[in-house]
Amino acid sequence: MQFKRQNKLKTAPDIKDVPPGQFVTEKFPVLTYGPTPNIPIEDWRLRVFGEVENTIELDWVQFMKLKQDILEVPFHCVTQWSRLENAWEGVLITTLAKLVQPKPNAKHMIAQCYGDYSTNIPIEIALDGVSMLAYKHDGENLTPEHGGPIRTVVPARYGWKSAKWVTGIEFSTVDRPGFWEVRGYHNNGDFNKEERFWPELS
């Protein structure tokens, strides 16, 4: 399969190597709530919708025809481990945004996933130029345990904001806390501020 031009991106300058309260590991632990879905490529679909000018739905072949990028960034888990060297391959959310054209009143992005999982980020984080829909990690296709076939990668936030098994990207006028947010995890999840849980639970 022929890919479009791949660009290698570096981390955003405000993403520190080792945030406060984290320790470094070379492992990549699997942390998942509930069963792990096994999604055949031929059945996978991605819908990008909401407050956009153009709603789209892509199958795997169509997704792979989009411009591909390689992102080299740390990954910081809320459980306090950080893996500093990661190469993710996929499609930047800014690339999708050019296709759907979010409306000016879109303030949040909601990632929707198999298993009724969702998570939310501000639109400025979604469109920071390094947030991505990834299908490879360190040169290998994502396994189901790590979110394959497609997961989001949001380098500026703790790892639970990088949702596994993504099927939908919604641009929304209102913020809607997702699976972990309604269970006590911080709504914003900025690791530089150690935003792990809602303030009243800290």
C-alpha positions as CSV (number, residue, x, y, z in Angstrom):
1,M,0.0,0.0,0.0
2,Q,1.4,3.4,-0.9
3,F,1.3,6.1,1.8
4,K,1.3,9.8,1.2
5,R,4.3,11.8,2.3
6,Q,5.4,11.1,5.9
7,N,6.7,13.9,8.1
8,K,8.6,13.2,11.3
9,L,7.4,15.5,14.0
10,K,9.1,16.4,17.3
11,T,7.4,17.0,20.5
12,A,5.8,20.3,21.3
13,P,8.2,22.5,23.2
14,D,6.0,22.8,26.3
15,I,5.9,19.0,26.8
16,K,8.6,18.2,29.4
17,D,10.5,15.0,29.4
18,V,9.8,13.9,33.0
19,P,6.8,15.7,34.6
20,P,6.5,16.0,38.4
21,G,5.6,12.8,40.2
22,Q,6.6,10.5,37.4
23,F,9.2,7.8,37.1
24,V,10.8,6.6,33.8
25,T,10.4,3.1,32.4
26,E,11.2,1.5,29.0
27,K,8.2,-0.8,29.4
28,F,4.7,0.0,28.0
29,P,2.3,-1.5,30.5
30,V,-1.2,-2.4,29.4
31,L,-3.9,-0.7,31.4
32,T,-7.5,-1.3,30.4
33,Y,-10.9,-1.4,32.0
34,G,-13.1,-4.1,30.8
35,P,-12.6,-6.6,27.9
36,T,-10.3,-5.9,25.0
37,P,-12.1,-5.8,21.7
38,N,-10.7,-7.5,18.6
39,I,-11.8,-5.3,15.7
40,P,-11.2,-6.6,12.2
41,I,-9.8,-4.0,9.8
42,E,-12.5,-4.6,7.3
43,D,-15.1,-3.7,9.9
44,W,-13.5,-0.6,11.3
45,R,-15.0,2.8,10.6
46,L,-14.1,6.3,11.7
47,R,-16.8,9.0,11.8
48,V,-15.8,12.6,12.3
49,F,-18.8,14.8,13.0
50,G,-20.5,17.3,15.3
51,E,-19.9,21.1,14.9
52,V,-18.2,20.7,11.5
53,E,-19.0,21.9,8.0
54,N,-18.4,18.4,6.5
55,T,-19.2,15.2,8.3
56,I,-17.1,12.3,7.1
57,E,-17.0,8.5,7.6
58,L,-13.8,6.7,6.6
59,D,-13.0,3.0,6.3
60,W,-9.5,1.6,6.7
61,V,-8.5,2.1,3.1
62,Q,-9.7,5.7,3.0
63,F,-8.0,6.5,6.3
64,M,-4.7,5.1,5.1
65,K,-4.8,7.3,2.0
66,L,-4.7,10.4,4.2
67,K,-1.4,12.2,4.8
68,Q,0.7,10.2,7.3
69,D,3.0,11.5,10.0
70,I,5.4,10.1,12.5
71,L,5.3,11.6,16.0
72,E,8.2,11.2,18.5
73,V,6.9,12.1,22.0
74,P,6.9,10.9,25.6
75,F,3.9,9.1,27.0
76,H,2.9,9.9,30.6
77,C,0.5,7.6,32.5
78,V,-1.6,8.9,35.4
79,T,-0.3,5.9,37.4
80,Q,3.0,7.7,37.5
81,W,5.1,5.9,34.8
82,S,6.6,7.7,31.8
83,R,8.0,6.2,28.7
84,L,10.1,8.9,27.1
85,E,10.9,7.4,23.6
86,N,7.9,6.5,21.4
87,A,7.4,6.8,17.7
88,W,3.7,6.9,16.7
89,E,2.6,6.7,13.1
90,G,-0.8,7.9,11.9
91,V,-2.9,10.9,10.9
92,L,-2.8,14.2,12.8
93,I,-6.1,15.5,14.0
94,T,-5.2,18.7,12.2
95,T,-5.3,16.7,9.0
96,L,-8.8,15.5,9.8
97,A,-9.8,19.0,10.8
98,K,-8.9,20.3,7.3
99,L,-11.4,17.8,5.8
100,V,-14.3,18.4,8.2
101,Q,-13.6,22.1,9.0
102,P,-14.8,22.6,12.6
103,K,-17.1,25.5,13.1
104,P,-16.0,28.5,15.2
105,N,-18.3,27.5,18.0
106,A,-16.6,24.1,18.4
107,K,-14.7,24.2,21.7
108,H,-14.0,20.6,22.6
109,M,-13.1,17.3,20.9
110,I,-14.7,14.0,22.2
111,A,-13.1,10.7,21.2
112,Q,-15.6,7.9,21.0
113,C,-14.6,4.3,21.2
114,Y,-15.7,0.7,21.2
115,G,-17.0,-0.4,24.6
116,D,-18.8,2.9,25.3
117,Y,-15.5,4.6,26.3
118,S,-15.0,8.3,25.6
119,T,-12.7,11.1,26.7
120,N,-12.6,14.8,26.1
121,I,-10.0,17.5,25.4
122,P,-10.1,21.2,24.6
123,I,-10.1,21.9,20.9
124,E,-6.8,23.8,21.2
125,I,-5.1,20.6,22.4
126,A,-6.7,18.5,19.7
127,L,-5.4,21.0,17.1
128,D,-2.0,21.6,18.7
129,G,-0.3,19.9,15.7
130,V,1.0,16.9,17.6
131,S,-2.3,15.1,18.6
132,M,-2.8,12.1,16.4
133,L,-4.9,9.1,15.4
134,A,-2.2,6.4,15.5
135,Y,-2.1,2.9,14.1
136,K,1.6,2.1,14.7
137,H,3.9,2.3,17.8
138,D,7.7,2.0,17.4
139,G,7.2,0.6,13.9
140,E,4.7,-2.1,14.7
141,N,0.9,-2.1,14.2
142,L,-0.9,-1.5,17.4
143,T,-2.1,-4.6,19.1
144,P,-5.6,-4.7,20.4
145,E,-4.2,-4.5,24.0
146,H,-2.7,-1.1,23.1
147,G,-5.7,0.3,21.3
148,G,-5.4,-1.2,17.8
149,P,-6.4,-0.8,15.1
150,I,-6.6,3.0,15.9
151,R,-6.1,5.1,19.1
152,T,-5.7,8.7,19.8
153,V,-2.3,10.0,21.0
154,V,-2.5,13.3,22.9
155,P,1.0,14.1,24.0
156,A,0.1,17.2,26.1
157,R,-2.1,15.2,28.5
158,Y,-1.9,12.1,30.7
159,G,-2.3,8.8,28.9
160,W,-6.0,8.2,29.6
161,K,-6.8,11.1,27.2
162,S,-5.1,9.0,24.5
163,A,-8.2,6.8,23.9
164,K,-8.0,3.2,22.6
165,W,-10.2,1.6,19.9
166,V,-11.4,4.9,18.4
167,T,-14.5,4.9,16.2
168,G,-15.5,8.5,16.3
169,I,-14.2,12.1,16.7
170,E,-16.8,14.6,17.7
171,F,-16.3,18.4,17.7
172,S,-18.6,19.8,20.3
173,T,-19.7,23.2,21.6
174,V,-20.0,21.8,25.1
175,D,-17.5,19.8,27.3
176,R,-18.7,16.3,28.1
177,P,-16.5,14.4,30.6
178,G,-15.8,10.9,29.5
179,F,-15.5,7.5,31.1
180,W,-12.7,8.2,33.5
181,E,-13.5,11.8,34.0
182,V,-16.9,11.0,35.5
183,R,-15.2,8.5,37.8
184,G,-13.0,11.0,39.4
185,Y,-10.1,11.6,37.0
186,H,-9.3,15.3,36.4
187,N,-11.2,16.8,33.5
188,N,-8.1,18.5,32.0
189,G,-5.3,16.0,32.8
190,D,-2.3,18.3,32.4
191,F,0.7,16.3,33.7
192,N,2.8,19.4,34.2
193,K,0.3,20.5,36.8
194,E,-0.3,16.9,38.2
195,E,-4.0,17.1,37.3
196,R,-4.6,13.5,38.1
197,F,-8.0,13.7,39.9
198,W,-10.8,16.2,40.5
199,P,-9.6,18.7,43.1
200,E,-12.1,17.6,45.7
201,L,-10.6,14.1,45.5
202,S,-7.0,15.2,45.8
